[in-house]
Structure formats: C-alpha cells, structure tokens
Amino acid sequence: MKQKKIFNVFFREKPAMMLVTLLNKNSNIYASNLAKIVDCTYSHVVKILQEMQKAGLVSFEKQGRLKVLTLTKKGQEVAGYITKIKNVL
C-alpha cells in the first residue's frame, strides 16, 4: 500500500494508469472501456485523452461509430517509463 501512495505523489493516478492500460491492452480499446478499467467517468477520460492526443501520446482511429485508442511511439515510451517507475517504488 505504501508503494501505491508514493507513486501517486509523483503521478496523477488516472492519466498514468490510462497510459499503462493502453500499453498492456490485448484487444481494441475505446474510451468507454478505458473509463470502466480505470474507474473514471467517460467525460473525464475523454478530456484526458484529448490532452494526451495534443501531447502526441495517443491517437484515435475511427472504426464505424467508435474510435479505437492507440498509443503513439512516444506514448509507448512514456507508458513504459511509468511502469518501470511504479515497479521501482
């Protein structure tokens, strides 16, 4: 439990876990799925994803009515670092 608390001091939990979840995904993931996984509202997830898109961390691929979320190369790198830091803490 102490490990988790110190991790949250350095990173906002929801955005960090969104990146890690996208890095470790096994199938297509959408904003609504991501909201359920990280226990967050859909509107909050969309707002964070828009900021991540502006930063070049995620991209959206439209498939019909849905947008599939994908990490960019930069996003994969950042998510990998977050995972490593979390494991060290």
C-alpha positions in Angstrom: 0.0 0.0 0.0 2.9 2.4 0.8 4.2 1.8 -2.7 1.0 2.9 -4.3 0.8 6.1 -2.2 4.3 7.3 -3.1 3.6 6.5 -6.8 0.5 8.8 -6.6 2.6 11.6 -5.2 4.6 11.7 -8.4 1.9 11.0 -10.9 -1.8 11.6 -11.2 -3.2 8.1 -10.9 -5.9 8.1 -13.6 -3.9 9.5 -16.5 -0.9 7.3 -15.7 -3.0 4.2 -15.4 -4.7 5.1 -18.7 -1.4 5.0 -20.5 -0.3 1.8 -18.8 -3.6 0.2 -19.6 -3.3 1.2 -23.3 0.3 -0.2 -23.3 -0.8 -3.6 -21.9 -4.0 -3.9 -24.0 -4.8 -7.3 -25.6 -7.5 -6.1 -28.0 -9.1 -2.9 -29.3 -10.0 -0.4 -26.5 -12.3 2.5 -26.6 -12.8 5.5 -24.3 -15.8 3.8 -22.6 -13.8 0.6 -21.9 -10.9 2.7 -20.6 -13.3 4.6 -18.3 -14.5 1.4 -16.7 -11.0 -0.1 -16.3 -9.5 2.9 -14.6 -12.7 3.7 -12.6 -13.3 7.1 -14.0 -16.2 8.9 -15.7 -16.4 8.8 -19.5 -16.2 12.6 -19.8 -13.1 12.8 -17.7 -11.4 10.1 -19.7 -12.2 11.9 -23.0 -10.9 15.2 -21.6 -7.6 13.5 -20.6 -7.3 11.6 -23.9 -7.7 14.9 -25.8 -4.8 16.4 -23.8 -2.8 13.2 -24.4 -3.5 13.5 -28.1 -2.3 17.1 -28.2 0.9 15.9 -26.5 1.4 13.2 -29.1 0.9 10.3 -26.7 -2.3 8.7 -28.1 -4.1 8.6 -31.4 -7.7 7.8 -32.4 -8.7 5.5 -35.3 -12.3 5.8 -36.3 -14.0 2.4 -36.8 -17.6 3.0 -37.6 -19.1 5.0 -34.8 -16.3 4.1 -32.4 -12.8 5.4 -32.0 -10.1 2.9 -31.2 -7.4 4.2 -28.9 -3.7 3.6 -29.7 -0.5 4.7 -28.1 1.9 6.5 -30.4 5.6 5.6 -30.2 6.1 8.5 -27.7 3.1 7.3 -25.7 4.5 3.7 -25.6 7.8 5.1 -24.3 6.2 7.2 -21.6 3.9 4.3 -20.5 7.0 2.1 -20.3 8.8 4.5 -18.1 5.7 4.9 -15.8 5.6 1.1 -15.5 9.3 1.0 -14.6 9.0 3.7 -12.0 5.9 2.1 -10.5 7.8 -1.2 -10.2 10.8 0.5 -8.6 8.7 2.3 -6.0 
